[in-house]
Amino acid sequence: MHVRQPEPTMNHREMSRSSESAVGRHADVMKLAKSCASRFLLIRPYWPGLERSIYWLMTVGVVVYPWIKLYEVSSAYDWRRQPTYFVVNRLWGFGERPKDTTDLEWSQWCYFASQLFPYYFIHAVLFNVASKLLPQRIWSLTMLFYWVTACCIVFHPSSVIVVVSVGAVMYTVTALTRSIALVWIMSCCFLYLVMDMLPELPINKGISHYGVIAFFTYKIVQFTSYCLDSIESKSSKRFFEGIYEMFWYSFYYPYLVYLIVPFKHFAEGMNRRKAEQQNLYRVAFFALRVLFWYTLINVGLYFFYFSAIVNNTDYLDQLPRDALCSIGCCIGQFFHMKYVVIFGLQALFAKLDKLEPPAGPICISRVTLYSKLWRYFDRGLYSFFKEYIFVPICRPSFSVPRRLLAMLLCFGFVILWHGSDHNYIVWVSLNIAEILLENTSRAIYNIPAVKSWRERHISDGCFRRILALLCVIPYTFGLYSNFYFLSTSEAGYIFVNKFFWSDTIHLRYPFLILVFFGYCFANVTIELDSHLEQKKTIIKTDYFHVH
């Protein structure tokens, strides 16, 4: 049987097609950027020192104060009312303390990661050392055999057999029909079956139920990516050559779960890695960062009980406004720290293989517009949406109806991915409303007459202050959506009921205080975005000047 090399070198015809495809995709993305992007949030006027200092002082206070208040609330919280949510351990320097274990995702991931961790190290040795000792084809087969064997140990052989069968069905149908629609139908059907049926099925003792679901869902996404790329590339591969390449891509261990890397990007990285120089100092520093955040989270859960409090809705409903607001802020920041570690562990071993995994999640403490959060939090998922849903549907015209349809289909996939629970539907609905509000505002500002009138009558400094105030509106949509996404429907309603229905609608003073803090926060985020954009422009200018 002829087996395709895992690090293929394209022939001239395939390289030409790939180049033409890349140019086409680049043109599409540039067109998308021109149609969607607006520079009105990157205005950088001179700021008086006192005004800038006030904005920064208020923003730092908004980030720090919630943790102080949460510590105060957690210290007074009677954790014995939820004994199953806590474990008492001896913490060095503090004696015996209860630890909040309510966040099931974090607890289950820690157990799942402990199962995967030894196999990551074996992978790193085989991938980087054996490749220098064995012939290419033997090494390629050895790696695939090792990955599948490791998956059988971690997830049970029956799970691996089901996944391989799903992949074989998807690739066979793709090879026979070359139909993009059929690929998506199969992908959505299999994903629905996984999310609907798998949580109810019994799992063998010692096997992480959470890990098995993650394994199934990410494999389906990777199979979808490979099948769609194989249709687009129009390359004439033999059947077994193609299916081998798909399994080699989808079972690559550092990208086994969590990190989504489209096949075309994976193949490009594999082709480049031989020429890349390994920077072990950079990898070691990255590993220390991941270890730092992992340690900080696990130590912090001995002192901050936001997850347990959010699950105790009777207690949550009785909290004063400042404590409730603090908990809402902290659950978002904790979610970010959690995914710095979850994404970081996989990225660490990809870096050891001299690949460039997607960058880590953007800090949510510097984001006001949630379209940016979708773009820069799970960058792999965004890349998947852009490559396979958004750009294909929007091209060639990138008209408003096409962009609207593409956005709705992306969010439909999100619902399919997470499930159709009430809190997820509210979360997605509020995000759709927020992004529509953003895009409508950009479209209005990009009307030449509107932009010209603004430039004649409103100075840059004054206009940026107006924008900062207006940014509070979409930011509020994003906050309310996260309250639902990161907690439960009951807890999310408590946040919305107190801050929106009780305070905002009746214009009570807590609403005015929050608007002021939101205004200061928006000014700082606009300043940071402007600074980073200017820095990127300087780097690009220097690059083209040198080259």
C-alpha positions in Angstrom: 0.0 0.0 0.0 1.3 3.4 -0.9 1.3 5.8 2.1 1.6 9.5 1.8 4.4 11.1 3.8 3.2 13.1 6.8 5.4 16.0 5.8 4.6 16.0 2.1 6.4 18.0 -0.5 4.0 19.2 -3.2 4.7 18.6 -6.9 4.7 21.6 -9.2 1.1 21.2 -10.2 -0.2 20.9 -6.6 2.1 23.8 -5.5 0.6 26.0 -8.3 -2.9 25.1 -7.3 -2.2 25.7 -3.7 -0.6 29.0 -4.5 -3.6 30.1 -6.6 -6.0 28.9 -3.8 -4.0 30.8 -1.2 -4.0 34.0 -3.3 -7.8 33.6 -3.7 -8.3 33.1 0.0 -6.1 36.1 0.7 -8.1 38.3 -1.6 -11.3 37.1 0.0 -10.0 37.8 3.5 -8.9 41.3 2.4 -12.3 42.0 0.9 -13.9 40.8 4.1 -11.6 43.1 6.1 -12.5 46.1 3.9 -16.2 45.4 4.1 -16.3 44.7 7.9 -13.5 46.7 9.4 -13.7 50.3 10.5 -10.9 52.4 12.0 -13.2 54.6 14.1 -12.1 52.8 17.3 -8.4 53.4 16.5 -8.5 57.2 16.8 -5.5 58.3 18.9 -5.8 61.9 19.9 -3.6 63.6 22.5 -5.0 62.9 26.0 -4.5 65.3 28.9 -2.4 63.5 31.5 -5.0 63.9 34.3 -7.8 62.5 32.2 -5.7 59.5 31.1 -4.7 58.9 34.7 -8.3 58.9 35.9 -9.3 56.4 33.2 -6.4 54.0 34.1 -7.0 54.4 37.8 -10.7 53.6 37.5 -9.9 50.6 35.2 -7.3 49.1 37.5 -9.7 49.5 40.4 -12.5 47.7 38.4 -10.1 44.8 37.8 -8.7 44.6 41.3 -11.6 45.4 43.5 -13.8 42.4 42.5 -11.2 40.0 43.8 -10.9 41.8 47.1 -14.7 41.8 47.5 -14.9 38.2 46.4 -12.3 37.2 49.0 -14.4 39.0 51.7 -17.6 37.2 50.6 -15.8 33.8 50.3 -14.3 34.2 53.8 -17.8 34.7 55.3 -19.4 31.9 53.2 -20.4 28.8 55.1 -19.0 26.2 52.7 -20.5 23.4 54.9 -23.9 24.1 53.3 -22.5 22.5 50.1 -20.1 19.8 51.5 -20.1 17.9 48.2 -18.7 21.0 46.4 -15.6 21.3 48.6 -12.7 19.2 49.6 -10.5 20.0 52.6 -6.8 19.8 52.0 -3.7 20.9 53.8 -2.4 24.0 52.0 1.3 24.8 52.7 1.5 27.8 55.0 -2.2 28.0 55.7 -3.1 24.6 57.3 -6.3 22.9 56.4 -8.5 24.8 54.0 -11.6 24.0 52.0 -11.1 24.1 48.2 -14.0 24.9 45.8 -14.3 22.1 43.3 -17.7 23.2 41.9 -16.3 24.1 38.5 -16.7 20.7 36.9 -14.9 21.7 33.7 -11.7 22.6 35.6 -11.9 19.5 37.9 -12.6 17.2 35.0 -9.9 18.8 32.8 -7.3 18.3 35.6 -8.1 14.6 35.8 -8.2 14.3 32.0 -4.9 16.2 31.6 -3.2 13.9 34.2 -4.2 11.0 32.0 -2.8 12.6 28.8 0.3 14.1 30.3 2.6 11.0 30.3 1.8 10.3 26.6 2.7 13.9 25.7 6.2 13.3 26.9 6.6 10.0 25.1 5.2 11.7 22.0 7.8 14.5 22.2 10.6 12.0 22.4 9.3 9.9 19.5 8.4 12.8 17.3 11.7 14.7 17.6 14.3 12.0 18.3 12.9 9.0 16.3 12.5 11.2 13.2 16.3 11.5 13.1 16.9 7.8 13.5 14.2 6.1 11.4 13.4 6.3 7.7 10.6 8.7 7.1 7.9 6.2 6.3 8.7 3.9 9.2 8.7 7.0 11.5 5.4 8.1 10.1 3.8 4.7 10.7 5.4 4.5 14.2 3.9 7.9 15.2 0.4 7.0 14.0 0.6 3.6 15.7 1.7 5.3 19.0 -1.0 7.9 18.9 -3.8 5.4 18.2 -2.5 3.1 21.0 -2.3 6.0 23.5 -5.9 7.0 22.6 -7.0 3.4 23.1 -5.5 3.5 26.6 -6.9 6.9 27.5 -10.3 6.7 25.9 -10.9 2.9 25.6 -10.5 1.0 22.3 -14.3 1.1 21.6 -14.2 4.9 21.5 -11.2 4.9 19.0 -13.0 2.3 16.8 -16.1 4.5 16.7 -14.0 7.6 15.8 -12.1 5.8 13.1 -15.3 4.5 11.7 -16.8 8.0 11.6 -13.7 9.3 9.9 -13.7 6.5 7.3 -17.4 7.2 6.5 -16.8 10.9 6.1 -13.7 10.5 3.9 -15.3 7.8 1.8 -18.4 9.9 1.1 -16.2 12.9 0.3 -14.0 10.9 -2.1 -17.0 9.5 -3.9 -19.2 12.7 -4.1 -16.8 15.7 -3.7 -19.8 17.4 -2.1 -19.3 20.2 0.4 -22.9 20.0 1.4 -22.7 16.3 2.3 -19.5 16.9 4.4 -21.4 19.5 6.5 -24.5 17.3 6.8 -22.4 14.4 8.1 -20.4 16.6 10.4 -23.6 18.2 11.9 -25.3 14.8 12.3 -22.4 13.1 14.0 -21.8 16.1 16.2 -25.5 16.1 17.2 -25.4 12.4 18.0 -22.3 12.9 20.2 -23.8 15.8 22.1 -27.2 14.2 22.5 -26.4 10.6 23.1 -22.9 10.3 24.5 -23.5 12.1 27.8 -26.2 9.4 28.6 -24.0 6.4 27.8 -22.1 4.6 30.6 -18.3 5.0 30.5 -15.8 2.5 31.8 -14.3 3.2 35.2 -11.1 5.2 35.0 -12.1 6.7 31.7 -12.9 10.5 31.7 -16.4 11.0 30.4 -15.5 14.7 29.8 -12.4 13.6 27.9 -14.3 11.1 25.7 -16.8 13.8 24.6 -14.0 16.2 23.8 -12.2 13.5 21.9 -15.3 12.8 19.7 -16.2 16.4 19.0 -12.7 17.6 18.1 -12.1 14.6 15.8 -15.3 15.4 13.9 -14.1 19.0 13.5 -10.8 17.8 12.2 -12.4 15.2 9.8 -14.6 18.1 8.5 -11.5 20.3 8.0 -9.6 17.6 6.1 -12.6 16.6 3.9 -13.3 20.2 3.0 -9.7 21.0 2.2 -9.4 17.9 0.1 -12.4 19.0 -2.0 -10.9 22.5 -2.4 -7.4 21.3 -3.3 -8.6 19.2 -6.2 -5.5 17.0 -5.8 -5.7 13.5 -7.1 -4.7 11.3 -4.1 -5.2 7.6 -3.9 -7.9 6.6 -1.5 -5.7 5.0 1.2 -3.1 7.7 0.8 -5.8 10.3 1.6 -7.4 8.5 4.5 -4.0 7.8 6.0 -3.1 11.5 5.8 -6.4 12.5 7.4 -5.8 10.1 10.4 -2.2 11.3 10.7 -3.5 14.9 10.9 -6.4 14.2 13.3 -4.5 11.9 15.7 -1.4 14.2 16.0 -1.2 14.2 19.8 -0.7 17.9 20.7 -3.8 18.8 18.6 -5.8 15.8 19.9 -8.3 18.1 21.7 -9.0 21.8 22.4 -6.7 23.3 19.8 -8.4 23.5 16.4 -5.9 23.9 13.5 -7.3 23.6 10.0 -5.6 20.9 7.9 -4.1 23.4 5.4 -2.4 25.2 8.3 -1.2 22.0 9.8 0.3 20.8 6.5 2.0 24.2 6.1 3.5 23.9 9.6 4.7 20.4 9.0 6.4 21.5 5.7 8.1 24.4 7.5 9.3 22.6 10.7 12.4 21.1 9.2 13.8 24.5 8.4 12.8 26.0 11.8 15.3 26.4 14.6 14.2 25.3 18.0 14.2 28.0 20.7 14.2 26.0 23.9 14.4 29.1 26.0 11.2 30.4 24.5 9.5 27.0 25.0 10.7 26.8 28.6 9.4 30.3 29.4 6.1 29.4 27.9 6.0 26.2 30.0 6.7 28.3 33.1 3.8 30.6 32.2 1.4 27.7 31.9 2.7 26.2 35.2 2.3 29.6 36.9 -1.4 30.0 35.9 -2.1 26.4 36.7 -0.7 26.8 40.2 -2.4 30.2 40.7 -5.8 28.7 39.8 -5.5 25.7 42.1 -4.3 27.9 45.0 -6.9 30.5 44.3 -9.7 28.0 44.6 -8.9 27.7 48.3 -9.7 31.4 48.8 -12.3 32.3 46.2 -15.6 30.4 46.1 -17.3 32.1 43.2 -18.3 28.8 41.5 -19.9 27.4 44.7 -21.7 30.7 45.3 -23.0 30.9 41.8 -24.5 27.4 42.1 -26.2 28.5 45.4 -28.8 30.7 43.8 -30.6 31.5 47.0 -27.5 32.9 48.5 -26.5 34.6 45.3 -29.8 36.4 45.2 -29.3 37.9 48.7 -25.9 39.4 48.0 -25.5 43.2 47.8 -24.9 44.8 44.4 -21.1 45.3 44.8 -20.6 41.6 45.8 -22.8 40.4 43.0 -21.0 42.5 40.4 -17.6 41.3 41.8 -18.6 37.7 41.3 -19.8 38.4 37.8 -16.4 40.0 36.9 -14.4 37.2 38.6 -16.1 34.3 36.8 -15.1 35.9 33.5 -11.5 36.4 34.5 -11.3 32.9 35.9 -12.6 31.5 32.6 -9.8 33.3 30.8 -7.1 32.0 33.2 -8.5 28.5 32.9 -8.2 28.5 29.1 -4.7 29.9 29.2 -3.8 26.7 30.9 -6.1 24.3 28.8 -4.9 25.7 25.5 -1.4 26.2 26.8 -0.7 22.6 27.7 -1.4 21.4 24.1 0.4 24.4 22.6 3.5 23.7 24.7 4.1 20.3 23.1 3.3 21.6 19.6 6.0 24.2 20.2 8.4 21.4 21.2 7.7 19.9 17.7 8.6 23.3 16.1 5.0 24.1 15.1 3.2 27.3 15.7 -0.1 26.6 17.4 -2.8 29.2 17.7 -2.0 32.0 20.1 -3.5 31.9 23.6 -6.8 33.6 24.5 -7.0 37.3 24.7 -7.4 38.8 28.2 -11.0 39.6 28.6 -10.1 42.5 30.9 -9.1 44.5 27.8 -12.1 43.8 25.6 -15.2 45.9 25.2 -16.5 44.7 21.8 -17.3 41.0 21.9 -16.7 40.5 18.2 -13.1 40.8 19.2 -13.5 38.2 21.9 -14.8 35.7 19.3 -11.9 36.5 17.1 -9.1 36.3 19.6 -10.2 34.0 22.4 -10.5 30.6 20.7 -8.4 31.6 17.7 -8.5 28.1 16.3 -12.3 28.0 16.3 -12.5 31.4 14.7 -10.1 30.2 12.0 -12.3 27.2 11.4 -15.4 29.4 11.0 -13.6 31.9 8.8 -12.0 29.3 6.5 -15.0 26.9 6.1 -18.2 28.9 6.8 -17.8 32.7 6.7 -15.6 33.3 3.6 -17.1 30.5 1.4 -20.6 31.8 2.1 -19.7 35.5 1.7 -17.7 35.2 -1.5 -17.8 36.7 -4.1 -19.9 39.7 -3.2 -19.6 39.8 0.7 -23.0 41.5 0.7 -24.9 42.2 3.9 -27.3 39.3 3.4 -24.5 36.8 2.8 -22.6 38.1 5.8 -25.7 37.9 8.0 -26.4 34.3 6.8 -22.8 33.3 7.5 -22.9 34.8 11.0 -26.1 33.0 11.8 -24.7 29.6 10.6 -21.5 30.1 12.7 -23.6 30.7 15.8 -25.8 27.7 14.8 -22.7 25.6 14.8 -21.8 27.0 18.3 -25.2 25.9 19.6 -24.7 22.4 18.1 -21.2 22.3 19.7 -22.3 23.4 23.2 -25.8 22.0 23.2 -29.2 23.6 23.2 -29.6 24.3 26.9 -31.5 27.5 27.8 -28.4 29.4 29.1 -26.5 28.7 25.8 -29.4 29.9 23.7 -29.6 33.1 25.7 -25.8 33.5 25.4 -25.8 33.0 21.7 -28.8 35.3 21.2 -27.3 38.2 23.1 -24.0 37.7 21.2 -25.9 37.9 17.9 -27.6 41.1 19.1 -24.3 42.6 20.2 -22.5 41.8 16.9 -25.4 43.2 14.9 -25.3 46.4 16.9 -21.5 46.6 16.3 -21.8 46.0 12.6 -24.7 48.4 12.2 -22.8 51.2 13.9 -19.7 50.6 11.7 -21.9 50.6 8.6 -23.5 53.9 9.6 -20.1 55.5 10.3 -18.6 54.3 7.1 -21.2 56.2 5.1 -19.1 58.9 3.5 -21.5 61.7 4.4 -21.6 60.7 8.0 -17.9 60.3 8.3 -17.3 63.7 6.6 -19.8 65.4 8.8 -18.1 64.0 11.9 -14.6 65.1 10.8 -15.9 68.6 10.2 -17.9 69.1 13.4 -16.5 66.7 16.1 -12.8 66.6 17.1 -11.0 63.3 17.4 -10.8 63.7 21.2 -14.5 64.4 21.6 -15.5 61.7 19.2 -13.5 59.1 21.1 -15.2 60.1 24.3 -18.5 59.6 22.6 -17.4 56.2 21.2 -16.3 55.1 24.7 -19.7 56.0 26.1 -21.5 54.2 23.2 -19.2 51.1 23.7 -20.9 50.6 27.1 -24.1 49.4 25.3 -22.6 46.5 23.3 -20.3 45.7 26.2 -23.4 45.3 28.4 -24.9 42.8 26.0 -21.6 40.8 26.2 -21.5 40.9 30.0 -25.1 39.7 30.3 -24.5 36.9 27.8 -21.4 35.8 29.7 -23.4 35.6 33.0 -25.6 33.0 31.3 -22.8 31.2 29.5 -20.4 30.9 32.6 -23.1 30.0 35.1 -26.7 28.7 34.8 -29.9 30.1 33.6 -31.1 30.7 37.1 -27.9 32.5 38.1 -27.8 34.5 34.9 -31.3 35.7 35.5 -30.3 37.0 39.0 -27.6 39.1 37.4 -29.9 40.5 34.7 -32.8 41.0 37.0 -30.8 43.1 39.5 -28.6 45.1 37.1 -31.0 45.5 34.2 -34.6 45.2 35.2 -34.2 46.8 38.7 -31.4 49.3 38.1 -31.0 50.1 34.4 -34.7 50.4 33.5 -35.4 52.6 36.5 -32.1 54.6 36.2 -31.0 53.9 39.7 -27.6 55.0 41.0 -25.9 51.6 40.6 -26.6 51.8 36.9 -25.0 55.3 36.7 -21.9 54.1 38.6 -21.5 51.1 36.3 -21.9 53.3 33.2 -19.1 55.6 34.5 -16.8 52.7 35.2 -17.7 51.2 31.8 -16.9 54.5 30.1 -13.4 54.6 31.8 -12.8 51.0 30.9 -13.8 51.6 27.3 -11.4 54.6 27.0 -8.5 52.4 28.2 -9.3 49.5 25.8 -9.5 52.0 22.9 -6.2 53.4 24.0 -4.6 49.9 24.1 -6.1 48.9 20.8 -4.8 52.1 19.2 -1.3 51.6 20.6 -1.2 47.9 19.5 -2.4 48.8 16.0 0.2 51.5 15.7 2.9 49.1 16.8 1.8 46.5 14.2 1.9 49.2 11.5 5.4 50.2 12.5 6.6 46.6 12.5 5.0 46.0 9.0 6.6 49.3 7.7 10.0 48.3 9.0 9.6 44.8 7.5 8.8 46.1 4.0 11.6 48.7 4.3 14.2 46.0 5.1 12.9 43.6 2.5 
